[in-house]
Amino acid sequence: MKDLKKLKQKGQKGFTLIELMVVLAIVGIMVAVAMPMYSQYTRKTNFSNLMGMTHAYTKAVGVCINETGAPAGCDGGTNNIPADLGAAGFLTSLQTANGVITVVSTIDTSAVNNATYTLTPVVNGGIITWTEGGTCGTDPDEELC
């Protein structure tokens, strides 16, 4: 009788090896699924930051086009347009030539290496609209812009 009481009081303390291995397997599967998605979100965020850098340039090019009447001559570092930028972080270059703004990025992905993003001004009756272009990604799962 005393031995039975000791067994009941002893009970289980901790987890079995099988239970721990199941938990580790579940965590491993979750990490394997989440990491590619996280990497894609990170690349898109970094590239959208680069796209955001173009806002100052689009405004300056717009003013230049209104003053000169045409995109020709609206280059980086002239006509109050900010100077072209060189390599920094994920940015390889940001250039403005004849009103066309080109961003080249070194975001390393399987589908895109040195992705480009271009903004081309289209003037119609004094109204400037911007056409996006570039090689932001060929794989729909990796498309950056």
KAJOQUI-V496273 format. One record per backbone hydrogen bond with DSSP energy under -0.5 kcal/mol. CO is the residue of the C=O (numbers start at 1). NH is the residue of the N-H. Records with the same first field share a line. If there is no record, write none. Layout:
CO->NH ; NH
//
This chain:
1->5
2->6
3->7
4->8
5->9
6->10
7->11
12->14
16->20
17->21
18->22
19->23
20->24
21->25
22->26
23->27
24->28
25->29
26->30
27->31
28->32
29->33
30->34
31->35
32->36
33->37
34->38
35->39
36->40
37->41
38->42
39->43
40->44
41->45
42->46
43->47
44->48
45->49
46->50
47->51
48->52
49->53
50->53
51->54
52->55
53->57
54->58
55->59
56->60
57->61
58->62
59->63
60->64
61->65
62->66
63->67
64->68
65->69
71->74
73->75
74->99
75->78
78->81
81->77
82->77
85->94
88->91
90->92 ; 106
91->88
93->104
94->85
95->102
96->76
97->100
99->101
100->97 ; 102
101->119
102->95
103->117
104->92 ; 93
107->109
112->109
115->105
117->103
118->133
119->101
120->131
121->123
122->124 ; 129
124->127
127->124 ; 129
129->122
130->132
131->120
133->118
136->144
138->140
139->142 ; 143
//
